[in-house]
Structures are given as C-alpha cells and as structure tokens.
Amino acid sequence: MTVSPAGGARGRLIVCPTPIGNLEDITLRALAALREADLVACEDTRRTRVLLDRYGVRAKLVSYHEHNEAERSAELVRRMHKGETVALVSDAGMPLVSDPGFELVRACVAAGLAVEVLPGPSAALAALVASALPADHWRFAGFLPRKRAELESALSATETVVAFESPRRVGSTLGVLAELDPGRQVAVCRELTKLHEEVVRGSAAELSERFSEEPARGEVVLVIGPAPAAEPDLAPAVDALRRLVAAGAKPRAAAGVVADLTGASANSLYAGLTQRR
C-alpha cells in the first residue's frame, strides 16, 4: 500500500484538467495551481500558452508528450525532489485520460512524492450526461479499436460505453453497431462546449445512415447504450435439478436450492424441469 504524503519540504505534482473547448470552463482552483507551480508540463506549449495568457498566468512551460514521457518524467521527478511544484496539463480535459501523464504520475508515486489531482472538465463525463443514456453503470473505452473483432467486443458491453472516435470513422463504426443491433441507442456528441456543439441521439441504424451520408466534423465522443444481457444457459442447472428430483427431492424445494447455488431464477428452473418431463 502507498500513501501520498500530505506535505513536507519536497515538491509535488498537481494534475490540472483544462477546458475541453470553452476556455471559461477553467476552475479557480486550477488557475491558482498554475500560478503557484514552478513549472507547467504540457502536451503543446503553444496551446497551453493561449489558455494561460487568457488569465494572465506567467508560468514557465516545458513540453511533456507521448514521445518524451519517460525522459521528461525522470527530469521532473528530480526537480520535485529539490522542492519544486510541477503542474501537469494536457491539451484538453483530464491528463492521463487518453492523454499523456501516466508515466509521470507513476514515477511520482514510486518516488514518494505527493500527487494532487484537481477535478475539472471531462469530455467523457459531459458526453455521458448529455447522451440521456443510463449512467449508473458505464465504462470508458478510450479510442475504439480498429480491428473488427475487437470493435465488436467493445460494442457488445452490457454497460453504457463512452468512447472517443475519429470523425472520419464515426459512420463505419456505427455501421458495425447497426449490423450487431440496429435498435441500440446511441448519442454522437460533437464539439462539446464549443460554438458548434451538437448532440445527436437515435438508434444505431438511424445514426449509421446519417453519418455515412454526412461525415462528422470536429472532436467526437460516442455514447453507446448497453447491449441486452445474454440469456443465461439454464440447461446445466435444470439437469442438476432433474437429478435431485430423480433422487427423491421435492421439485420446488430442490429448485430453490439450485437457484441459490447458481444464481438462476427458481421459477425458471422449475419451468425448465416441467417442460422436460
């Protein structure tokens, strides 16, 4: 078990979400952290500078992206050991969520440095809520796989799926889903928080047709409703029930026992038993 230190002379890492489109979505706490930091590690220094200039933050920037994560993480950990505070940002949203940052957070934890994570904008959460699809059980799939078998597996989840997708592939991805389950409910969330924000809701068949004829533009988050749960195979449980009854057990009582052991419905097991007689 590891515990992030609460303070001390050593520096720390602050993970700061940034707006996913509308610059006014920056939080006061994130701005305070960016002003406090000795160094801001960011994917694209030019893009981050636009945000910081908007709010008069004169922080020192250093690039931190997928091509230099390992080398830069070691450098930043050394600086934090000397007492510096480093803020980590991505181009938009929460670092590490389909963005760089994992190597740095892991290195800080291994080095015993404090890691503070600030809440803030998230395209995945905004899309989930806007979709009007079930949000009690859901999974984030990152960018959807390109291989057909892997894509079908991702689309067959029995929870709501939130995923990023290239605008060029939205039509083909929805086409695969329409083949699997044309009635599945989907929301295509485009350009969230931006001037041309759009949320299109409908069945897989409807949206497949729309986006094959009119390709999506801008940044897209797909929210896909849960796949219907597969009917459980009751045959083994019914066979066990049949053997218990053949040995002299009362059918109703035996069905209750088998149901407790297998998680199947006692009524379904009893019905299966009577159908086989």
N, C-alpha and C positions, 0 to 999 in steps of 0.2 A: 504494500500500500504506500502511496506517495501523498504528501500533503504540501500544497503550495504555501510557502512562507508568507506571513502577513506583513512583513516589513523588514527593517534592518538596513544596514549600510549599502548592501548590494543593490544594483539596479533591478529593473523589472521590465516585462513585456506587457504592453497594453494592446489588445486586439480590438480594433476600431472599425465597425461597419460604416460604410459610406453610402450616400444615396444611390439608388438604382436608376435614377433618371432625373428626378426633380431635386435640384440642389438644396431646396428648402427643407428636405427631409433629414438633414444632418441634425443630430441631437446636441443639446447644450453640453452634455457630459462628454461627447466625442470631441467637440471643439475644445473643451477645457483640456482634455488629454493630449490633443495635438499641439496645443500651445505649451503644455508642460514638457513634452518629450524633447530629449536632446537630439533625437534622430527619428525620422519617419521613413520606414521601409515600405516601398510601394511598387506595384507592377510597372506602372508607366509614370515617370516623374512629371512629364508634361501634363498628363491628365489630372494627376493629383494636385499639381500647382494651380490649375484652374479653380479647383474646389477651395484650396487654401486661400488663394488671392481673393475669392469672393467674400471671405470672412476675415480678411486681414491677418491670417496666421503666417508668420515668417519662420516656419520650421525648416531645418536642414533636411534635405531629402536624399535617399540612397535607393538605387534600384534593387528590387527583390522580385524575381520572376522564376518561371519554371526552369529556365536554363542556367540559373546560378544559385539555386536554393541551397545546395549543400555547402558550397564555398562561402556564401554570404551568411548563412546561419552560424557557421563557426566564428566568423568575424563579429557578428552581432552579439553572440554569447560572450565573447571576450570583452566587448565594450560594456555589457551589462554587469559582468563581474567587477569591472572597475567603478561601478556606481551609476552608469548612465541608464536613462529610461528610454526605451525604444517603443514607438507606436507602429503597429503593423496595419496596413490598409491594402485592399485590393482595388481594382478599377471601379468596382461597384458591388454593393452588398457586403456580406459577411466573408472575411478571409477564411480559407480552408474549404468553403462550400463550393466545390468545383472551381476553386481558385488556389493559388499558392499560399503556403503558410504552415502546412503540416510539419515539414522538416524543422522549422524554427520553433514551433510550439513544443515538439517532441524533444528538441535539443535543450530548450529551457527547462523542461520538466526533469530531464536527465541530469542537468547541471544544478538542480535545486533552486532555480530562480523562480520568482513569483510570476505568475501569468494571470493577468486580469482581463476578462472578456466583457466588453460592453454590449448591451442589446442595441438593436437598431434595424434599419431596413433590410428586408429579405424578399427577393423576388419569389422564392418558393412559397413562403407563407402568404404573401399578398395574393398570389395566384390561387392558392388553396381556398382562401376565404372567398375570393371573387367568383370562384367556379360554381358555388352553391351545391357542390358535391359533398358526400359525407367526409367529415373531418375528424371523427372520433378515432378512426384507425387509418393511418396513411403511411406511405413510405416515399422517401426521396430517392430517385433513381439517377440523379446527376444527368449526364448526357446519355440519351438512349443508345444502345448498341446498334451497330450497322448490320451485323450478321443476322440473317433471317431467323435462325433457330433461337438465338439469344434475345432478339427483339420480341419474338412470340412469347418467350418465357416471361419477360418483363411485363408484357401487356396482359398476361394471364393472372396477375396478382389478385388476390381476393380482398385487398385493401385498395383504397384510393391511391393512385400513383401520381406523383408530381415529378416532372422531368423537364430538362432543357432540351430543345431541339433546334437544329439549324432551320431557318426559314425555307431553305431550298428542299428540305426533306419532310416538311410537315405533311404535304399531300400524300407522299408514298407511305409514310408511317401510318397515317390514318387509313390508307387503303388496306394495309395489312390488318389493322384492327377491324375494319369493316368486314373483311373476309372471315375473321375469327368470330366476331359478334357484332353484327350490323346495328343492333339496338343499343349498344353500350353508350352511356352518356359521357360526353367529353366537353371540356372547355379549352379553347385556344386563346391564351392570354398574351396579348401582343403589346410591346412598348409600354409596359406598366409604369405609371406615374409620369409619363411623358405627354407631350402635346397630342400625339395621335394614339393614345391608349385605346385599346379595343379588347373586349372580351366577347367571344363568340361561343355560344353554348348550343349543343344539339347532340344528335346521335352520331355514332361513328360513320354511318352511311351518308348522312346529310353533310357532315363536315368534310368527309373524304371527297365528295363530289364538288363541294365549294372550293376547297383549297387545291384540287387538281386542276381546276379551271382558272383559279385566281390565286397564284402563289402568295404566301405570306411575306410580309416585309418587316424588317426590324428584328428585335430580340423577342423570342417566343418561349413561353412556358406552357407545356401541355399538362392538363389535369385530366386524368382518366378515371372514370368511376370504377368501383370494384367489379371484378368478374364474379359471376354467380358461383357459389360454392359447389363443388362436385358432389354428387350424391354418393354417400358412403356405401361401400360394398358390404352388405349385411350377410352375405352368404356364409362366411366362416362362423359368425355369431349365431345365425339361425341353425347351422349344422350342430354347433355345440349345444344349443337349446334342445334340439331334437334328440340328441344322445342322452341328455339329462332326463328328458321326459320318458324315453325308452327304458331308462334305468329305474323309473318309478316316481320321479319328481312331479309335482303338480305344475302344469304348464304356466299358470300366472305367476306363481312364486319363483319358478325357475327363470322365467323371462326377466323378472326383477333383478335376480342375482347376476345374470349375464349382462344385463344393461349396466349395472354398477361396475362390472369389470371391464366393459368395452366402451362405455360412453354412448352406446346406441340407445334409441328410444325403446322402452319396454313394450309399448304398444306396437311399434314397427316390428319388433322381434316376434311378438305373439301373432301378428298378422301374417308374417312370413311363415311361421310354423303351421298355421291353419291352412294356408294356401298350398303347402307342400303335402298335406295329408290327402 
